[in-house]
Amino acid sequence: MSPILHAVSSHLETLPPQERRLGEYILEHSSAVIHLGITELANTCGISPSTVTRFCKTFHFKGFPDFKMKLAGELAHQTSGAQYQDIIAGNDLHKIVQAMEANHVASITDTTRLLDMNTLQRAIHALCQAGRIDLYGVATSSIIAQDFYQKLIRIGKNSTAFSDSHMQITSASGLRPGDAALAISYSGETPETIDALRCARDSGAVTISLTQYGSNSLASMADISLFSSSLEEGMRRGDMASRIAQLHVIDILFTGMVSTEFEDFIPRLEGSYQNVQAYRISKEGNNND
């Protein structure tokens, strides 16, 4: 199942009756939907065109044309044979290696297809302009936040990354207009992360979320919502594919920032590299003595 259809299926029971009827039709006739106009689809489902538009906005699309375009892209990709593979007891090591490669490639590809360039550009601009950047995430998501933190300090951005919920709130309370906060949660429903981003928003900072694709509390709260895709069902594979997908988005954000502020960030990036190299050489010399 494609990430979009997976998101619709996962949230079907939470939708209002008319939107649920539309969701059920899309799940059963996904290939046909991409060839229908909004009025034709609405009449087929016995609903209004405005309900179709509202349904698309629920899942963070600009409208029905945007929904159709991205669903068509996913369905085309799905037929190419890239599929997520689950963990199998006693599997041959060679097959395990192949499965991990397939899962990670599929996760990155699915995430890339879900990225909205305008939204991504807004996030990059907000991060570049921010006087201070807070990064929130717990458990696996805290690892993603720490990865971004280590990147940001190399280009001289004032940044903090806390996994402790109390410290997240404390830090968020000190943000001001002109600052930014990025909250990371695969589910988009982690209470501690939601509370931290809410506090950052109330402090006047630009708020950015990074969650799995679909309707969730964190994405709905953020000024800018970014999505990663991973269909980790069943054993969820230890958050492996979702972690790779989130890191993919973080790498895009960082590279976009450096590219945007090239003249400012590249010297800082090179300087940090040279200083670390000099430190390592110095330490090696002392150890030899």
Secondary structure, DSSP 8 states (H G I E B T S, - for coil): --HHHHHHHHTGGGS-HHHHHHHHHHHHSHHHHTTS-HHHHHHHHTS-HHHHHHHHHHTT-SSHHHHHHHHHHHHHHHTTT-------TT--HHHHHHHHHHHHHHHHHHHHHH--HHHHHHHHHHHHH-S-EEEE--THHHHHHHHHHHHHHHTT--EEEE-SHHHHHHHHHT--TT-EEEEE-SSS--HHHHHHHHHHHHTT-EEEEEEESS--HHHHHSSEEEEE-----TTGGGGHHHHHHHHHHHHHHHHHHHHHTHHHHHHHHHHHHHHHHHHHHHHHHHHH-
